[in-house]
């Protein structure tokens, strides 16, 4: 989805028209869908995201929605490998990132929880991941929402930064299936001329 504030309205509207063409149940909702996507793109851009994707599907009469953003951040943790000359930072290790992530065990069946793990991404190497169920505060004091999440921190080679691939969905009935979906989406991540911020 286009995050550029100059072009995103036109490109999102065109995307919605294309995707809803031939889908009668969505045809009357193009304006609302475009508004939701523009809001998601605006929030993602304001949060520093370089990429944002949103999915909305009807599954057995129920709406299923999920989103993914990719951002470049300063890496959590301080353990970095030394450069060749010893005077430059060559990169942040997945282990250093893991040390900054906290697991949480659910105290009851309806409690939030977080699992932390090292994962191997086929095209980007080893990364640190936190996934589970958490309660997120909504903007403008609008309350909170329980969400299934997955955050994968991929060290960017030769830098002190990480690419954060963050996936989430408010659909709590399908937590395990969504984590499988998030893992599959994140596993496609690879570096392609990713801009590195100073």
DRENPA-3360 file (N, C-alpha, C; in nm, 2 decimals, always signed):
BEGIN
1 = XXXXXXXX = +0.09/-0.12/+0.00/+0.00/+0.00/+0.00/+0.09/+0.12/+0.00 ~ +0.05/+0.22/-0.07/+0.13/+0.35/-0.09/+0.12/+0.43/+0.04 ~ +0.24/+0.46/+0.10/+0.24/+0.54/+0.22/+0.28/+0.69/+0.19 ~ +0.31/+0.72/+0.07/+0.35/+0.86/+0.04/+0.23/+0.95/+0.05 ~ +0.23/+1.05/+0.14/+0.11/+1.14/+0.16/+0.07/+1.21/+0.03 ~ +0.16/+1.23/-0.06/+0.12/+1.30/-0.19/+0.04/+1.21/-0.28 ~ +0.07/+1.08/-0.28/+0.01/+0.99/-0.38/-0.08/+0.88/-0.33 ~ -0.08/+0.87/-0.19/-0.15/+0.75/-0.14/-0.30/+0.75/-0.16;
9 = XXXXXXXX = -0.37/+0.87/-0.16/-0.51/+0.87/-0.17/-0.55/+0.82/-0.31 ~ -0.49/+0.87/-0.42/-0.52/+0.82/-0.55/-0.49/+0.68/-0.57 ~ -0.37/+0.63/-0.52/-0.33/+0.50/-0.54/-0.41/+0.40/-0.46 ~ -0.45/+0.44/-0.34/-0.54/+0.35/-0.26/-0.68/+0.34/-0.32 ~ -0.73/+0.45/-0.36/-0.86/+0.45/-0.43/-0.86/+0.36/-0.55 ~ -0.75/+0.37/-0.63/-0.74/+0.28/-0.75/-0.73/+0.14/-0.71 ~ -0.65/+0.11/-0.61/-0.64/-0.03/-0.56/-0.77/-0.09/-0.52 ~ -0.85/-0.01/-0.44/-0.98/-0.06/-0.40/-1.07/-0.08/-0.51;
17 = XXXXXXXX = -1.07/+0.01/-0.61/-1.16/-0.02/-0.73/-1.12/-0.14/-0.80 ~ -0.99/-0.17/-0.81/-0.94/-0.29/-0.88/-0.98/-0.41/-0.80 ~ -0.96/-0.41/-0.67/-0.98/-0.53/-0.59/-1.13/-0.56/-0.57 ~ -1.22/-0.46/-0.58/-1.36/-0.48/-0.55/-1.44/-0.51/-0.68 ~ -1.37/-0.49/-0.80/-1.44/-0.51/-0.93/-1.48/-0.65/-0.93 ~ -1.61/-0.68/-0.96/-1.66/-0.81/-0.97/-1.69/-0.88/-0.84 ~ -1.69/-0.80/-0.73/-1.73/-0.86/-0.60/-1.85/-0.78/-0.55 ~ -1.97/-0.82/-0.58/-2.09/-0.74/-0.56/-2.11/-0.71/-0.41;
25 = XXXXXXXX = -2.07/-0.79/-0.32/-2.09/-0.77/-0.17/-2.00/-0.65/-0.13 ~ -1.90/-0.62/-0.20/-1.81/-0.51/-0.16/-1.83/-0.38/-0.24 ~ -1.90/-0.39/-0.35/-1.91/-0.28/-0.45/-1.97/-0.15/-0.38 ~ -2.06/-0.17/-0.29/-2.12/-0.05/-0.22/-2.04/+0.00/-0.11 ~ -1.93/-0.06/-0.08/-1.85/-0.02/+0.03/-1.71/+0.04/+0.00 ~ -1.69/+0.07/-0.13/-1.56/+0.12/-0.17/-1.51/+0.24/-0.10 ~ -1.60/+0.34/-0.08/-1.56/+0.46/-0.01/-1.52/+0.43/+0.14 ~ -1.59/+0.34/+0.21/-1.55/+0.31/+0.34/-1.42/+0.23/+0.35;
33 = XXXXXXXX = -1.40/+0.14/+0.25/-1.28/+0.06/+0.25/-1.16/+0.15/+0.22 ~ -1.18/+0.24/+0.13/-1.07/+0.34/+0.09/-1.03/+0.42/+0.22 ~ -1.13/+0.47/+0.29/-1.11/+0.55/+0.41/-1.03/+0.47/+0.51 ~ -1.07/+0.34/+0.53/-1.00/+0.26/+0.63/-0.85/+0.24/+0.59 ~ -0.83/+0.21/+0.46/-0.69/+0.19/+0.42/-0.61/+0.32/+0.42 ~ -0.67/+0.43/+0.39/-0.60/+0.56/+0.40/-0.56/+0.59/+0.54 ~ -0.65/+0.56/+0.63/-0.62/+0.58/+0.77/-0.50/+0.48/+0.82 ~ -0.51/+0.36/+0.77/-0.40/+0.26/+0.81/-0.27/+0.31/+0.75;
41 = XXXXXXXX = -0.27/+0.36/+0.63/-0.15/+0.41/+0.56/-0.09/+0.53/+0.63 ~ -0.18/+0.62/+0.67/-0.14/+0.74/+0.74/-0.07/+0.70/+0.88 ~ -0.14/+0.61/+0.95/-0.08/+0.57/+1.08/+0.05/+0.50/+1.06 ~ +0.06/+0.42/+0.96/+0.19/+0.34/+0.94/+0.30/+0.44/+0.90 ~ +0.27/+0.54/+0.81/+0.37/+0.64/+0.78/+0.41/+0.72/+0.90 ~ +0.32/+0.76/+0.98/+0.35/+0.84/+1.10/+0.43/+0.76/+1.20 ~ +0.42/+0.63/+1.20/+0.50/+0.55/+1.28/+0.64/+0.51/+1.22 ~ +0.67/+0.56/+1.10/+0.80/+0.54/+1.04/+0.80/+0.41/+0.95;
49 = XXXXXXXX = +0.69/+0.36/+0.92/+0.68/+0.23/+0.84/+0.72/+0.27/+0.70 ~ +0.79/+0.17/+0.63/+0.83/+0.18/+0.49/+0.73/+0.11/+0.41 ~ +0.66/+0.01/+0.47/+0.56/-0.07/+0.39/+0.44/-0.10/+0.49 ~ +0.32/-0.10/+0.43/+0.20/-0.14/+0.51/+0.11/-0.22/+0.42 ~ +0.06/-0.33/+0.47/-0.03/-0.41/+0.39/-0.15/-0.44/+0.49 ~ -0.27/-0.44/+0.43/-0.39/-0.47/+0.51/-0.47/-0.58/+0.43 ~ -0.53/-0.67/+0.51/-0.61/-0.78/+0.45/-0.75/-0.77/+0.52 ~ -0.85/-0.79/+0.44/-0.99/-0.80/+0.49/-1.06/-0.90/+0.41;
57 = XXXXXXXX = -1.11/-1.01/+0.47/-1.18/-1.12/+0.40/-1.30/-1.16/+0.48 ~ -1.40/-1.20/+0.40/-1.52/-1.27/+0.47/-1.49/-1.42/+0.48 ~ -1.49/-1.47/+0.60/-1.47/-1.61/+0.62/-1.58/-1.67/+0.70 ~ -1.66/-1.75/+0.64/-1.78/-1.81/+0.70/-1.87/-1.71/+0.77 ~ -1.90/-1.60/+0.69/-1.99/-1.50/+0.74/-1.93/-1.40/+0.84 ~ -1.80/-1.42/+0.87/-1.73/-1.33/+0.97/-1.62/-1.26/+0.90 ~ -1.60/-1.14/+0.94/-1.49/-1.06/+0.88/-1.35/-1.10/+0.94 ~ -1.25/-1.12/+0.86/-1.12/-1.15/+0.90/-1.03/-1.04/+0.85;
65 = XXXXXXXX = -0.96/-0.98/+0.94/-0.87/-0.87/+0.90/-0.73/-0.89/+0.97 ~ -0.63/-0.84/+0.90/-0.50/-0.84/+0.95/-0.41/-0.74/+0.88 ~ -0.30/-0.70/+0.94/-0.22/-0.60/+0.88/-0.07/-0.64/+0.90 ~ +0.02/-0.58/+0.82/+0.16/-0.60/+0.83/+0.23/-0.47/+0.80 ~ +0.33/-0.43/+0.88/+0.41/-0.31/+0.85/+0.56/-0.36/+0.85 ~ +0.64/-0.28/+0.78/+0.78/-0.30/+0.78/+0.85/-0.17/+0.81 ~ +0.93/-0.16/+0.92/+0.99/-0.04/+0.96/+1.14/-0.06/+0.98 ~ +1.22/+0.05/+0.97/+1.36/+0.04/+1.00/+1.38/+0.12/+1.13;
73 = XXXXXXXX = +1.44/+0.05/+1.23/+1.46/+0.10/+1.36/+1.60/+0.09/+1.41 ~ +1.64/+0.17/+1.51/+1.76/+0.15/+1.58/+1.75/+0.01/+1.65 ~ +1.85/-0.07/+1.64/+1.84/-0.20/+1.70/+1.83/-0.20/+1.85 ~ +1.74/-0.27/+1.92/+1.75/-0.29/+2.06/+1.87/-0.37/+2.10 ~ +1.92/-0.35/+2.22/+2.04/-0.43/+2.26/+2.16/-0.36/+2.22 ~ +2.27/-0.39/+2.29/+2.40/-0.32/+2.27/+2.51/-0.40/+2.21 ~ +2.49/-0.53/+2.21/+2.60/-0.62/+2.16/+2.61/-0.62/+2.01 ~ +2.72/-0.56/+1.96/+2.74/-0.55/+1.82/+2.87/-0.62/+1.78;
81 = XXXXXXXX = +2.88/-0.68/+1.67/+3.00/-0.74/+1.62/+3.09/-0.63/+1.57 ~ +3.22/-0.65/+1.59/+3.32/-0.55/+1.54/+3.34/-0.55/+1.39 ~ +3.37/-0.44/+1.33/+3.40/-0.43/+1.19/+3.54/-0.49/+1.17 ~ +3.58/-0.49/+1.04/+3.71/-0.55/+1.00/+3.82/-0.47/+1.07 ~ +3.81/-0.34/+1.07/+3.92/-0.26/+1.13/+3.90/-0.24/+1.28 ~ +3.78/-0.29/+1.33/+3.76/-0.27/+1.48/+3.71/-0.14/+1.51 ~ +3.70/-0.05/+1.42/+3.65/+0.09/+1.45/+3.51/+0.12/+1.40 ~ +3.45/+0.02/+1.34/+3.31/+0.05/+1.29/+3.22/-0.06/+1.33;
89 = XXXXXXXX = +3.09/-0.03/+1.36/+3.00/-0.13/+1.39/+2.95/-0.21/+1.27 ~ +2.97/-0.34/+1.28/+2.94/-0.42/+1.16/+2.79/-0.47/+1.17 ~ +2.73/-0.48/+1.28/+2.60/-0.52/+1.29/+2.55/-0.56/+1.43 ~ +2.42/-0.58/+1.44/+2.36/-0.62/+1.57/+2.33/-0.76/+1.56 ~ +2.36/-0.84/+1.66/+2.33/-0.98/+1.66/+2.19/-1.01/+1.70 ~ +2.13/-1.12/+1.65/+1.99/-1.16/+1.69/+1.99/-1.19/+1.84 ~ +2.10/-1.24/+1.89/+2.10/-1.27/+2.03/+2.09/-1.15/+2.12 ~ +2.15/-1.04/+2.08/+2.14/-0.91/+2.15/+2.00/-0.86/+2.15;
97 = XXXXXXXX = +1.93/-0.88/+2.04/+1.79/-0.84/+2.03/+1.71/-0.92/+2.12 ~ +1.73/-1.05/+2.11/+1.65/-1.15/+2.20/+1.66/-1.11/+2.34 ~ +1.78/-1.06/+2.39/+1.80/-1.03/+2.53/+1.71/-0.91/+2.57 ~ +1.66/-0.83/+2.48/+1.57/-0.72/+2.51/+1.42/-0.75/+2.51 ~ +1.39/-0.87/+2.46/+1.25/-0.91/+2.45/+1.21/-0.99/+2.57 ~ +1.08/-0.98/+2.61/+1.04/-1.04/+2.74/+0.92/-1.14/+2.71 ~ +0.94/-1.26/+2.76/+0.83/-1.35/+2.75/+0.73/-1.33/+2.86 ~ +0.60/-1.36/+2.83/+0.50/-1.35/+2.93/+0.41/-1.48/+2.93;
105 = XXXXXXXX = +0.40/-1.55/+3.04/+0.32/-1.67/+3.05/+0.17/-1.63/+3.09 ~ +0.07/-1.68/+3.02/-0.06/-1.65/+3.05/-0.10/-1.71/+3.19 ~ -0.16/-1.63/+3.28/-0.20/-1.68/+3.41/-0.33/-1.75/+3.41 ~ -0.41/-1.73/+3.30/-0.54/-1.80/+3.29/-0.57/-1.81/+3.14 ~ -0.67/-1.90/+3.10/-0.69/-1.92/+2.96/-0.72/-1.79/+2.88 ~ -0.77/-1.69/+2.94/-0.81/-1.57/+2.87/-0.71/-1.45/+2.89 ~ -0.59/-1.49/+2.94/-0.49/-1.38/+2.97/-0.40/-1.36/+2.85 ~ -0.33/-1.25/+2.84/-0.24/-1.22/+2.73/-0.11/-1.30/+2.75;
113 = XXXXXXXX = -0.03/-1.32/+2.65/+0.09/-1.40/+2.66/+0.19/-1.36/+2.55 ~ +0.31/-1.38/+2.57/+0.42/-1.36/+2.47/+0.52/-1.47/+2.47 ~ +0.56/-1.52/+2.35/+0.67/-1.61/+2.34/+0.78/-1.55/+2.26 ~ +0.90/-1.57/+2.30/+1.02/-1.51/+2.23/+1.10/-1.63/+2.17 ~ +1.15/-1.61/+2.05/+1.22/-1.72/+1.98/+1.32/-1.66/+1.88 ~ +1.42/-1.74/+1.85/+1.51/-1.71/+1.73/+1.45/-1.78/+1.61 ~ +1.44/-1.72/+1.50/+1.39/-1.78/+1.38/+1.49/-1.77/+1.26 ~ +1.48/-1.86/+1.17/+1.56/-1.85/+1.05/+1.47/-1.81/+0.93;
121 = XXXXXXXX = +1.50/-1.69/+0.87/+1.42/-1.65/+0.75/+1.50/-1.69/+0.63 ~ +1.44/-1.76/+0.54/+1.51/-1.82/+0.42/+1.60/-1.73/+0.34 ~ +1.55/-1.60/+0.33/+1.63/-1.51/+0.25/+1.70/-1.39/+0.32 ~ +1.68/-1.40/+0.46/+1.74/-1.28/+0.54/+1.82/-1.33/+0.66 ~ +1.82/-1.46/+0.68/+1.90/-1.51/+0.79/+1.83/-1.52/+0.92 ~ +1.91/-1.52/+1.03/+1.85/-1.54/+1.17/+1.79/-1.41/+1.22 ~ +1.68/-1.42/+1.29/+1.61/-1.30/+1.34/+1.55/-1.33/+1.48 ~ +1.52/-1.23/+1.55/+1.46/-1.24/+1.68/+1.31/-1.22/+1.67;
129 = XXXXXXXX = +1.23/-1.29/+1.74/+1.08/-1.28/+1.72/+1.01/-1.28/+1.86 ~ +0.91/-1.20/+1.87/+0.81/-1.21/+1.98/+0.67/-1.22/+1.92 ~ +0.60/-1.32/+1.97/+0.46/-1.33/+1.92/+0.37/-1.37/+2.03 ~ +0.24/-1.35/+2.02/+0.15/-1.38/+2.12/+0.02/-1.31/+2.11 ~ -0.04/-1.28/+2.22/-0.17/-1.21/+2.23/-0.15/-1.09/+2.33 ~ -0.19/-0.97/+2.29/-0.17/-0.86/+2.38/-0.29/-0.76/+2.37 ~ -0.30/-0.68/+2.47/-0.41/-0.57/+2.46/-0.34/-0.44/+2.42 ~ -0.39/-0.38/+2.31/-0.34/-0.26/+2.26/-0.43/-0.14/+2.29;
137 = XXXXXXXX = -0.38/-0.03/+2.34/-0.45/+0.09/+2.36/-0.48/+0.16/+2.23 ~ -0.61/+0.19/+2.21/-0.65/+0.26/+2.09/-0.62/+0.41/+2.09 ~ -0.60/+0.48/+1.98/-0.57/+0.62/+1.98/-0.68/+0.70/+2.04 ~ -0.65/+0.82/+2.09/-0.75/+0.92/+2.14/-0.83/+0.86/+2.25 ~ -0.77/+0.78/+2.33/-0.84/+0.72/+2.45/-0.97/+0.65/+2.42 ~ -0.97/+0.58/+2.30/-1.09/+0.52/+2.25/-1.10/+0.38/+2.31 ~ -1.02/+0.34/+2.41/-1.03/+0.21/+2.48/-0.92/+0.12/+2.44 ~ -0.94/-0.01/+2.43/-0.83/-0.10/+2.40/-0.89/-0.22/+2.32;
145 = XXXXXXXX = -0.80/-0.29/+2.25/-0.85/-0.41/+2.17/-0.75/-0.52/+2.19 ~ -0.80/-0.64/+2.21/-0.71/-0.76/+2.22/-0.67/-0.80/+2.08 ~ -0.54/-0.82/+2.06/-0.49/-0.85/+1.93/-0.39/-0.96/+1.93 ~ -0.38/-1.04/+1.83/-0.28/-1.14/+1.81/-0.17/-1.07/+1.73 ~ -0.04/-1.09/+1.78/+0.07/-1.01/+1.72/+0.19/-1.10/+1.69 ~ +0.27/-1.06/+1.60/+0.40/-1.12/+1.57/+0.50/-1.01/+1.53 ~ +0.61/-0.99/+1.60/+0.71/-0.89/+1.57/+0.84/-0.96/+1.54 ~ +0.89/-0.95/+1.42/+1.02/-1.01/+1.39/+1.12/-0.91/+1.36;
153 = XXXXXXXX = +1.23/-0.91/+1.44/+1.34/-0.81/+1.43/+1.45/-0.87/+1.34 ~ +1.47/-0.82/+1.22/+1.57/-0.87/+1.13/+1.69/-0.78/+1.13 ~ +1.81/-0.82/+1.18/+1.93/-0.73/+1.18/+1.96/-0.69/+1.03 ~ +1.99/-0.57/+1.01/+2.03/-0.52/+0.88/+2.18/-0.53/+0.88 ~ +2.24/-0.60/+0.78/+2.38/-0.62/+0.77/+2.46/-0.49/+0.77 ~ +2.57/-0.49/+0.84/+2.66/-0.38/+0.84/+2.60/-0.25/+0.89 ~ +2.51/-0.26/+0.99/+2.45/-0.14/+1.05/+2.41/-0.17/+1.19 ~ +2.37/-0.07/+1.26/+2.31/-0.09/+1.40/+2.16/-0.08/+1.40;
161 = XXXXXXXX = +2.10/-0.12/+1.29/+1.96/-0.11/+1.27/+1.90/-0.25/+1.25 ~ +1.76/-0.25/+1.26/+1.69/-0.37/+1.23/+1.57/-0.34/+1.14 ~ +1.53/-0.43/+1.06/+1.40/-0.42/+0.99/+1.30/-0.49/+1.08 ~ +1.19/-0.42/+1.12/+1.09/-0.48/+1.21/+0.97/-0.51/+1.12 ~ +0.94/-0.64/+1.11/+0.82/-0.69/+1.04/+0.71/-0.71/+1.15 ~ +0.61/-0.63/+1.15/+0.51/-0.64/+1.26/+0.38/-0.68/+1.20 ~ +0.32/-0.79/+1.24/+0.19/-0.84/+1.19/+0.09/-0.84/+1.31 ~ -0.04/-0.81/+1.28/-0.14/-0.81/+1.39/-0.27/-0.84/+1.33;
169 = XXXXXXXX = -0.36/-0.88/+1.42/-0.50/-0.90/+1.38/-0.59/-0.90/+1.51 ~ -0.71/-0.84/+1.50/-0.80/-0.85/+1.61/-0.88/-0.98/+1.62 ~ -0.86/-1.07/+1.53/-0.94/-1.19/+1.52/-0.89/-1.29/+1.62 ~ -0.95/-1.31/+1.74/-0.89/-1.39/+1.84/-0.93/-1.54/+1.83 ~ -1.03/-1.57/+1.74/-1.07/-1.71/+1.73/-0.97/-1.79/+1.65 ~ -0.88/-1.72/+1.57/-0.79/-1.79/+1.49/-0.64/-1.76/+1.52 ~ -0.61/-1.76/+1.65/-0.48/-1.71/+1.69/-0.37/-1.80/+1.63 ~ -0.38/-1.93/+1.64/-0.28/-2.02/+1.59/-0.26/-2.01/+1.44;
177 = XXXXXXXX = -0.38/-2.01/+1.37/-0.37/-2.00/+1.22/-0.32/-1.87/+1.18 ~ -0.35/-1.76/+1.25/-0.29/-1.63/+1.22/-0.14/-1.63/+1.24 ~ -0.09/-1.69/+1.35/+0.05/-1.69/+1.37/+0.12/-1.77/+1.26 ~ +0.06/-1.88/+1.21/+0.11/-1.95/+1.10/+0.12/-1.86/+0.97 ~ +0.01/-1.78/+0.95/+0.00/-1.69/+0.84/+0.11/-1.58/+0.85 ~ +0.12/-1.53/+0.97/+0.22/-1.42/+0.99/+0.36/-1.48/+0.97 ~ +0.39/-1.60/+1.01/+0.52/-1.66/+0.99/+0.55/-1.68/+0.84 ~ +0.44/-1.72/+0.77/+0.46/-1.74/+0.62/+0.49/-1.61/+0.55;
185 = XXXXXXXX = +0.42/-1.51/+0.59/+0.44/-1.37/+0.53/+0.58/-1.32/+0.56 ~ +0.62/-1.33/+0.69/+0.75/-1.28/+0.73/+0.86/-1.36/+0.67 ~ +0.84/-1.49/+0.64/+0.94/-1.57/+0.58/+0.98/-1.53/+0.44 ~ +0.90/-1.45/+0.38/+0.93/-1.40/+0.24/+1.02/-1.27/+0.25 ~ +1.05/-1.22/+0.37/+1.12/-1.10/+0.38/+1.27/-1.12/+0.32 ~ +1.31/-1.02/+0.25/+1.45/-1.01/+0.20/+1.49/-0.87/+0.18 ~ +1.62/-0.84/+0.18/+1.67/-0.70/+0.17/+1.68/-0.67/+0.02 ~ +1.62/-0.56/-0.02/+1.63/-0.51/-0.16/+1.64/-0.36/-0.15;
193 = XXXXXX = +1.76/-0.31/-0.16/+1.78/-0.16/-0.16/+1.70/-0.09/-0.05 ~ +1.70/-0.15/+0.07/+1.63/-0.09/+0.18/+1.70/+0.04/+0.23 ~ +1.63/+0.15/+0.24/+1.70/+0.27/+0.28/+1.74/+0.26/+0.43 ~ +1.87/+0.30/+0.45/+1.92/+0.30/+0.59/+1.92/+0.44/+0.64 ~ +1.86/+0.46/+0.75/+1.86/+0.60/+0.81/+1.98/+0.62/+0.90 ~ +2.04/+0.74/+0.90/+2.16/+0.76/+0.98/+2.13/+0.76/+1.12;
% end
